[in-house]
Amino acid sequence: MKRYAVPLLTALFLLMSAAVPQAAADNEPASAPPVEVSAKACLLMERETGTVLYAEHEHDQLEPASVTKVMTMLLTVEALDSGTIHKEDLVSASEHAASMGGSQVYLKEGEQMSVHDLLKSVAVASGNDAAVALAEYQAGSEQAFVDKMNARAKELGMKDTHFVNCNGLPADGHVTSASDIALMSRELLSHDTIREYVGTWMDTIRDGEFHLSNTNKLIRFYDGATGLKTGSTDSAGFCISASAQRENMELIAVILGSKTSAERFNSAKSLLNYGFGAYTLVDAAPETPLPAVPVTLGQQDAVALERKDSCTLLVPRGDADKITTAVETEETAAAPVQAGDQLGTLTISVDGKPVKQLPLTAAETVEKLTFGALFQRLWQSMAGTGRAPMNAVGEEPSGSASLSSGQG
């Protein structure tokens, strides 16, 4: 294989001179300095790569309170994005929805409210009644919607979770974990639709008559906050899934079981501050174009390479200038070559140690030369030297003249 070494330019965002411990593999907690967290469980995740930067008791099954609504919002935005439901759809509140206590927007039985306003009420004001109304509208009953929540949790790999309701009010067996909350929060944030809701500080419903104020105070008071959801009950304590973005990196901090609201927010800020201070995202794509691979007996002489996987790498800030890339390709490829065939590998290293390998594949299909095309190519080649190709008995085809004879 051919090998090309390509050093990456020094990252522009080095803010710390001292290196910090390197992040562990994706979805594995990294070894890290102590972080001030007052909670039963916590986890810090980088959203794009899914890398876990810090965690304590992240798989303990605990009550999430209204952080449950992350899954309720996820199913709702998935339905919106697929066109199953629409923001302007009117939903009639049932007796069951109107009976919810705790945080609510005081729906009356039979009151109609749009999906847009109900989702706003869930995301901003944590309305338990609004969550049930959305659930019933989508699945026919809250229980049917909860079944969908548990099915979606399984699809996302949430192994510590069992939902009993859609809003997080206390119920036997209603549990999840900091790890699982991070997984569903990451999935929710992949939908741009939700950001206009969870990032809102204040708004109104009922034609401006009912005011909403975000239960997540970080939206107002933490630089770069993007969401996401708070929760609290006597049994669950104070919980939050907090997201924030600075530069090109978004983090998710999950806190479960703090004793006070202040401890919850301070713990989330402590995790976020640690992540933003210690790590950075770097685009480790090679600075030079990928080489083409020669093709033998193909209708084209070479095939271009492409990579479909991201070269984004999460590293300690002190390692951002230690990244190198190496490209290895096949010497040649025999036709036919199919688009997507792997013909090389891109290896990304940090301080000389490989940390990520990405396949390099054919960007297009190259068909094999037909006999006629091969003969035509041979004819053109021979014509270029002044000779015509021989026939089967080693003679020039009849009627042809040597191009080098000088006759005309």
C-alpha positions in Angstrom: 0.0 0.0 0.0 1.1 3.6 -0.6 1.5 5.7 2.5 1.1 9.5 2.7 1.9 11.3 6.0 0.1 14.6 6.4 0.7 16.8 9.5 -2.3 18.8 10.7 -2.0 22.6 11.4 -1.8 23.6 15.0 -5.3 24.1 16.3 -6.4 27.7 16.8 -8.2 27.2 20.0 -5.4 26.2 22.4 -6.4 27.9 25.6 -4.5 25.8 28.1 -0.8 25.2 28.1 -0.9 22.1 30.3 -2.1 18.8 28.9 -5.0 17.0 30.5 -5.7 13.2 30.5 -6.7 12.0 27.1 -10.4 11.2 26.5 -11.2 7.5 26.7 -12.8 5.6 23.8 -16.3 6.6 22.7 -19.0 6.0 25.3 -16.4 5.1 28.0 -15.8 7.4 31.0 -12.4 9.1 30.9 -10.1 9.3 33.9 -10.4 12.9 35.0 -9.6 15.2 37.9 -12.3 15.5 40.6 -15.2 17.7 39.6 -17.5 19.3 42.2 -20.7 17.5 41.9 -23.4 17.1 44.6 -25.7 14.4 43.3 -26.4 10.7 43.4 -25.2 10.3 39.8 -23.8 12.4 37.0 -22.4 12.1 33.5 -20.8 14.5 31.0 -20.9 13.7 27.3 -19.7 15.4 24.1 -22.6 15.4 21.8 -21.1 14.9 18.3 -18.9 12.0 19.1 -20.8 10.6 22.0 -17.6 10.5 24.1 -18.2 10.3 27.9 -15.8 12.7 29.6 -16.7 12.2 33.2 -19.2 10.0 35.1 -20.1 8.8 38.6 -22.7 6.1 39.3 -23.9 6.6 35.7 -25.7 3.3 35.5 -27.5 3.5 38.8 -31.3 3.2 38.3 -32.9 6.4 39.7 -36.0 8.4 39.4 -35.6 11.1 36.7 -38.7 13.2 37.6 -39.5 15.5 34.6 -36.3 14.8 32.8 -38.5 11.9 31.6 -40.0 14.5 29.2 -36.8 14.3 27.1 -38.2 11.1 25.7 -41.7 12.6 25.3 -40.2 15.5 23.4 -38.0 13.1 21.3 -41.0 11.1 20.1 -42.9 14.3 19.4 -40.2 15.9 17.2 -39.7 12.6 15.4 -43.4 12.6 14.6 -43.2 16.3 13.5 -40.1 15.7 11.3 -41.7 12.7 9.7 -45.0 14.5 9.0 -47.1 12.2 11.2 -48.3 15.2 13.1 -48.0 19.0 12.5 -47.3 22.0 14.7 -50.7 23.6 13.8 -52.7 20.5 14.7 -55.3 21.2 17.4 -55.4 18.8 20.4 -58.3 18.5 22.7 -57.3 18.0 26.3 -58.8 14.9 27.9 -60.1 14.6 31.5 -57.0 12.5 32.2 -54.6 15.1 30.8 -56.3 17.9 32.7 -56.1 16.0 36.0 -52.3 16.1 36.2 -50.8 17.9 39.1 -47.3 19.3 39.7 -45.9 21.6 37.0 -48.7 22.4 34.6 -50.3 24.9 32.2 -53.8 24.2 33.7 -55.4 22.6 30.7 -59.2 22.3 31.0 -61.0 19.2 29.8 -62.0 19.8 26.2 -59.7 22.8 25.8 -58.0 22.9 22.4 -54.3 23.8 22.0 -52.0 23.4 19.1 -49.1 20.9 19.1 -46.8 23.8 18.9 -48.1 25.4 22.1 -48.2 22.0 23.9 -44.6 21.2 23.0 -43.6 24.7 24.1 -45.4 24.1 27.4 -43.5 20.9 27.9 -40.1 22.2 26.9 -40.3 25.6 28.7 -42.7 25.2 31.6 -42.4 21.4 32.1 -46.2 21.0 31.8 -47.3 17.6 33.0 -50.8 18.1 31.5 -49.3 19.2 28.2 -47.1 16.1 28.1 -50.1 13.8 28.5 -52.1 15.7 25.9 -49.3 15.2 23.4 -49.0 11.6 24.3 -52.7 10.9 23.9 -52.8 12.7 20.6 -50.0 10.7 19.1 -50.8 7.2 20.5 -54.5 7.3 21.6 -53.7 6.8 25.2 -50.9 7.7 27.6 -50.1 4.0 28.2 -49.8 3.3 24.4 -47.4 6.2 24.2 -45.4 4.9 27.2 -45.0 1.6 25.3 -43.5 3.6 22.4 -41.2 5.4 24.8 -39.9 2.1 26.2 -39.5 0.7 22.7 -37.5 3.8 21.6 -35.4 3.5 24.7 -34.5 0.0 23.7 -33.6 1.1 20.2 -31.2 3.8 21.6 -29.5 1.2 23.8 -30.9 2.6 27.1 -30.4 -0.5 29.2 -31.2 1.0 32.6 -34.6 2.5 31.8 -38.2 1.6 32.3 -40.9 4.3 31.8 -44.3 4.1 33.5 -45.6 7.5 32.4 -44.8 10.3 30.0 -44.1 13.1 32.4 -42.0 11.8 35.3 -44.6 12.1 38.2 -43.7 9.5 40.9 -44.6 6.0 40.0 -43.3 2.6 41.1 -40.7 1.2 38.6 -40.3 4.5 36.8 -36.5 4.6 36.6 -33.6 5.5 34.3 -29.9 6.4 34.7 -27.5 9.3 34.0 -26.1 7.3 31.1 -29.4 6.6 29.5 -30.6 10.2 29.9 -27.4 11.3 28.0 -28.2 8.9 25.2 -31.8 10.2 24.7 -30.7 13.8 25.2 -28.1 13.4 22.5 -30.7 11.9 20.1 -33.1 14.8 20.9 -30.5 17.4 20.1 -29.9 15.9 16.7 -33.3 17.3 15.7 -33.1 21.1 15.0 -36.9 21.3 15.5 -36.5 21.0 19.3 -33.9 23.8 19.7 -36.4 26.6 19.2 -38.3 25.2 22.2 -35.7 24.1 24.7 -33.6 27.2 24.2 -36.5 29.6 25.0 -36.2 31.6 28.2 -39.7 33.1 28.3 -42.8 32.8 26.1 -46.6 32.8 26.2 -49.5 30.6 25.2 -53.3 31.2 24.9 -52.7 34.3 22.7 -50.3 35.9 25.2 -52.5 35.5 28.2 -50.5 32.7 29.9 -46.8 33.3 30.5 -44.2 30.6 30.4 -40.8 30.8 32.1 -38.1 28.2 31.6 -37.5 25.9 34.5 -33.9 25.6 33.3 -32.2 28.7 34.7 -29.0 27.9 32.9 -30.7 29.1 29.7 -30.7 32.6 31.1 -27.5 32.5 33.2 -25.0 30.1 31.6 -22.9 31.2 28.6 -23.8 29.0 25.6 -26.7 27.1 27.2 -28.9 25.3 24.6 -31.2 23.3 26.8 -32.5 20.9 27.9 -34.7 19.7 30.7 -35.1 19.9 34.5 -37.0 17.7 36.9 -37.7 17.5 40.6 -39.9 15.5 43.0 -39.5 14.7 46.7 -38.4 11.2 45.9 -36.2 12.0 42.9 -34.5 15.1 44.2 -33.4 17.8 41.8 -32.3 16.6 38.4 -31.3 18.1 35.0 -30.0 17.2 31.6 -28.2 20.4 30.7 -26.7 21.1 27.2 -24.4 24.0 26.2 -22.3 24.9 23.2 -19.1 26.9 22.9 -17.0 27.2 19.8 -17.9 24.1 17.8 -18.4 21.7 20.7 -21.7 20.9 22.5 -21.8 19.1 25.8 -24.5 17.3 27.7 -24.3 17.3 31.5 -26.7 15.0 33.4 -27.3 15.4 37.2 -29.6 13.1 39.2 -30.6 13.3 42.8 -29.2 16.6 44.0 -30.5 17.8 47.4 -31.4 21.4 46.3 -32.1 23.2 43.0 -28.9 25.3 43.5 -26.8 22.2 43.9 -28.3 20.8 40.7 -27.4 23.8 38.6 -24.0 24.3 40.2 -23.1 20.7 39.6 -24.2 20.9 36.0 -22.1 24.1 35.5 -19.1 22.4 37.1 -19.3 19.5 34.6 -19.8 21.8 31.7 -16.9 24.1 32.8 -14.6 21.1 33.1 -15.5 19.9 29.6 -15.1 23.2 27.9 -11.9 23.9 29.7 -10.2 20.6 29.2 -11.3 19.4 25.7 -11.7 20.6 22.1 -13.1 19.2 18.9 -10.6 19.2 16.0 -11.3 18.5 12.3 -8.5 16.0 11.5 -9.2 15.7 7.8 -6.0 15.7 5.7 -5.0 19.0 4.3 -4.1 17.6 0.9 -6.6 15.9 -1.5 -7.0 12.1 -1.3 -5.0 10.4 -4.0 -6.7 8.5 -6.8 -6.1 4.8 -7.3 -5.0 3.5 -10.7 -7.4 1.0 -12.3 -6.2 -1.8 -14.6 -8.4 -2.7 -17.6 -11.0 -0.2 -16.6 -13.0 2.3 -18.7 -11.2 4.9 -16.6 -7.5 5.0 -15.8 -8.1 5.8 -12.1 -10.8 6.1 -9.5 -11.1 8.9 -6.9 -11.4 8.1 -3.2 -13.7 9.5 -0.7 -14.4 9.1 3.1 -17.9 9.1 4.4 -17.1 9.1 8.1 -16.3 12.2 10.0 -12.7 13.1 10.8 -13.8 15.1 13.9 -11.7 14.1 16.9 -12.3 15.0 20.5 -8.9 15.6 22.3 -7.5 17.3 25.4 -6.7 20.9 24.5 -3.0 20.2 25.1 -3.0 17.5 22.4 -4.6 19.5 19.6 -1.3 20.3 17.9 -0.1 16.6 18.1 -2.5 15.2 15.5 -1.2 13.6 12.3 -2.9 11.7 9.6 -1.7 8.9 7.3 -3.3 7.7 4.1 -2.7 4.2 2.8 -4.1 3.1 -0.5 -4.0 0.0 -2.8 -1.3 0.2 -5.5 -3.9 -0.5 -8.2 -7.5 -1.8 -8.4 -8.6 -4.3 -11.0 -11.8 -3.4 -12.9 -14.7 -3.6 -12.3 -14.6 -1.3 -9.3 -17.8 -0.7 -7.5 -18.6 2.6 -5.8 -18.1 2.0 -2.1 -15.4 -0.6 -2.5 -12.7 0.0 0.2 -9.4 0.9 -1.5 -7.6 2.5 1.4 -7.5 3.6 5.0 -7.1 7.0 6.8 -5.4 6.7 10.2 -5.5 9.5 12.6 -2.9 9.6 15.4 -2.4 11.7 18.5 1.2 12.1 19.6 2.1 9.2 17.4 -0.5 6.8 18.7 -3.3 5.7 16.3 -6.8 6.7 17.7 -9.1 6.4 14.7 -9.1 4.6 11.4 -11.5 5.5 8.6 -12.2 3.5 5.4 -11.5 5.2 2.1 -13.8 4.0 -0.7 -14.2 4.3 -4.4 -16.2 7.5 -5.2 -17.7 6.0 -8.4 -18.1 2.7 -10.3 -15.5 1.9 -13.0 -16.6 -0.8 -15.4 -14.2 -3.2 -17.0 -13.1 -2.6 -20.6 -15.1 -4.5 -23.2 -13.1 -6.4 -25.9 -14.1 -3.8 -28.5 -13.0 -0.9 -26.2 -9.8 -2.7 -25.5 -9.1 -3.2 -29.2 -9.9 0.5 -29.9 -7.5 1.5 -27.1 -4.8 -0.8 -28.6 -5.4 0.7 -32.1 -5.0 4.2 -30.8 -1.9 3.2 -29.0 -0.4 1.6 -32.1 -1.4 4.6 -34.2 0.5 6.8 -32.0 3.6 4.9 -32.8 2.9 4.8 -36.5 2.0 1.1 -36.6 -1.4 -0.6 -37.0 -2.3 -3.7 -34.9 -1.6 -7.1 -36.5 -4.3 -9.5 -37.5 -4.4 -13.1 -36.2 -1.6 -14.3 -38.6 0.7 -11.5 -37.7 0.0 -9.3 -40.8 -1.3 -5.8 -41.0 -5.0 -5.7 -41.9 -5.7 -5.7 -45.7 -6.1 -2.3 -47.2 -4.1 -0.5 -44.5 -0.8 1.2 -45.2 2.0 1.6 -42.8 1.9 5.1 -41.4 5.7 5.2 -41.5 6.1 4.2 -45.2 6.0 7.7 -46.5 3.5 6.7 -49.2 0.4 8.8 -49.7 
